[in-house]
Amino acid sequence: MASEREQWASGAGFVLATIGSAVGLGNIWRFSYVAGESGGGSFLVIYLAAVVLVGLPIVIGEMAIGRRGRGDAVAGFGNRGPDARWRYAGWIGIIGCFFILSFYSVIAGWAIKYFVGAATGALWQHAGDGYGGYFQRFIGNAGEPVGWQLAALGLTMFIVAGGVRKGIEAANRILMPLLALTVVGLAVYVATLPGAADGWRFLFVPDWSKLAEGRVYVAAIGQAFFSLGIGMAVFITYSAYMDEKTRIPRSAVAIAAGDTMFAVVAGLAIFPAVFAFGMSPAAGPELAFITLPHICLKMPGGIFIGILFFGLLVAAAVTSMVSLLEVPVASVVHRTRLGRRAAVALLSTGVFVVGIPSALSFGTLADVTIAGLGILDAIDRVVSSYLLPFGGLLVCLYAGWHWREREALDATGLAGSGFAGRMWRILIRYVAPAMILLILLDTAGTF
């Protein structure tokens, strides 16, 4: 049934691909506006703690599940014998990736639209109209968002159809260094702007009084969860292509550190510019598409900076979309007679069709609401706030409680590590599940 399993060409290629899966719009667009709304430095302190105490243990657990299963997300949890009931945990991740990709591709399409507009000059011609109006007219258009969504999916299909080594790994070997150089270059340039130091202080100097606000904890933990991509079965799927020589703990630390550093440096590329030109760091989701174009027009060389920034958004979005598509593709290839290219075409078509209502949710379908939310926001809320945290919780229960201690430590490569192994067991069994339950309870309106 399944074709011969592919493998990463090297451990470095695996790490780059998995960092690429984690680094996305969540690190640039979402991190900046969530941090801006949640107090900057206070948020950052809790966010870093959440990455270490919640994100890293689950990443290690997912990687161990994937390498042991040597298949898709369902096979990782086991679909035969005593483990058969756990297969639904794998399906949660697969279904979650499909629906996340359906609306994520819409937002990625926005980024491509802005990049093309910045590069051709079309974006800057609308400065007199105000970018708030420009953005609203674009997302409210009956067909344009759908076309850009299709463009984003087309790029993703091309990469995933190439396979693990020649497609995903090869693309990340090019895109990840470019992403790193671009975001560092932007941060260095923005640091030279007058008043940029206020942005640094906002991000790095905590307002300790905000640590008494529960919403800051929930926002930081949720961002760590979303940014790393926990519960999406991406680490399970990618780790199935990993060889036995790759050390899981070291790779997991590199992935978590790389993803976190990228988010922080992206903040350094955004907040100093926001403060330098008197803008609000709490501008919300429109920070990237309304506030920053205004800023670009005010700074020296701003048009070139705008091209780099939106190019950065596109590249980050594509690396994440690749992993979101690979999860269901791997499952179809593993469980049917379809080849990779056919699976990519079939699933991408499904994602595109399902994503059309999200693309139209600010225009033609703006009056259609689900529980008071627009279509895109409603799907995002259900998947990101319920389905994925629940999937992450199941990873904790499986790796922390279902596996016996010796089995768990052997699978993760922590056997014989002493303190590190004991600490991972404590975090995966108690701390991470407690934090995930906090997110779920907050989302349900319990607090």
Order of alpha helices (4+ residues) and beta strands (2+ residues): alpha-alpha-alpha-alpha-alpha-alpha-alpha-alpha-alpha-alpha-alpha-alpha-alpha-alpha-alpha-alpha-beta-beta-alpha-alpha-alpha-alpha-alpha
